[in-house]
Amino acid sequence: MKILVCGGAGYIGSACTEYLLDRDFEVVVLDDLITGHRDAVDPRAKFVKMNLGERDRVIGLCKNEKFDGVMHFAAFSLVGESMTDPSKYFRNNVANGINLLDGAVAGGVKSIVFSSTAATFGQPEAIPIRENDRQIPINPYGESKLCFEKILKWYNRIFGLKYAALRYFNAAGATPFHGEDHRPESHLIPIILQAAAGTRDKVMIYGDDYDTADGTCIRDYIHILDLAQAHMLALSVPESGHYNLGTGNGLSVKEIIDCAKRTTGRDFKVETAPRRPGDPAKLVACSDLARKALGWKPQYESAEAIIESAWNWKQKFPKGYEN
Ligand code: UFG
């Protein structure tokens, strides 16, 4: 099968590309390299530098290459930034994504897998979060992803373009070749590993007065290779659908820090800071549907395994991607 991976130079897109290539898929990576890294593109993939805003080029690529499936990871994903620059989020994550859908229809693509997010739920009404729970995003990032989920429904109804919207909880961990390298870094696990490696003074815990057992926020960390497996399975599921992807194990910020200290064998300074605006206390997925409908079987269910993989990558590539 020939797959177009949009955003294949980013954290999750690059890991999925590696996963597909290891399983004999043919992959074309499209990325504008605004947040992605050229070095993160698997050398076995064909690379096309393109922004999804380039409508004619995007449609031309889809018509010429005749992809069997599309995976759409290309998006801006910083919640805080979306609160100060909503235009950037709606233009890129919604308007530019429509060019890709038009290309997919024009090129006769059968199936699209879309990177959605737990942020479409906003403040959850119940934990664990199920697919049909109320979706009321509390920031433009989550709203942009929910908008795109709705647009997919219409493209499915009108053009028969089959889709799977995968709502990731907290993507984490690394493959032997691809890991997390955001600039600037804002995610918990890579920040902790910078402190463990001695390239950051300390880790700040954003709030220890939440209504949770130890007062810090609880998240559901899911390994990127488990996400990659779900993407591959979602390509060939016969019906369109929405799937929450997490392990179902909620871990607090303090538990992740303790686990990282044990796993790396390094100690580092930790301080408590005020809450970060927009952080819900608890986000944990119910992924029963993905297990049942996709046949998804996550392999990395412990925080130790996730952190160990990220630490191994960091030791192999201490500066992340060079270019
Ligand atoms: N945190 C800290 N200190 C840090 C960084 C993070 O205490 O230096 C805390 C956060 O407050 C949060 C938890 O660690 O409670 C996880 O934070 P991340 O920034 O790693 O991840 P988020 O849960 O904020 O965001 C992730 C994705 C988003 C997505 C969201 C869905 O990165 O793209 O899940 O809820 F929108």
Boltz pocket constraint, residues with backbone or C-beta under 6 A from the ligand:
constraints:
  - pocket:
      binder: B
      contacts: [[A, 77], [A, 78], [A, 79], [A, 117], [A, 118], [A, 119], [A, 141], [A, 168], [A, 169], [A, 170], [A, 171], [A, 186], [A, 187], [A, 188], [A, 189], [A, 191], [A, 203], [A, 204], [A, 205], [A, 206], [A, 207], [A, 217], [A, 218], [A, 219], [A, 253], [A, 276], [A, 279], [A, 280], [A, 283]]
      max_distance: 6.0
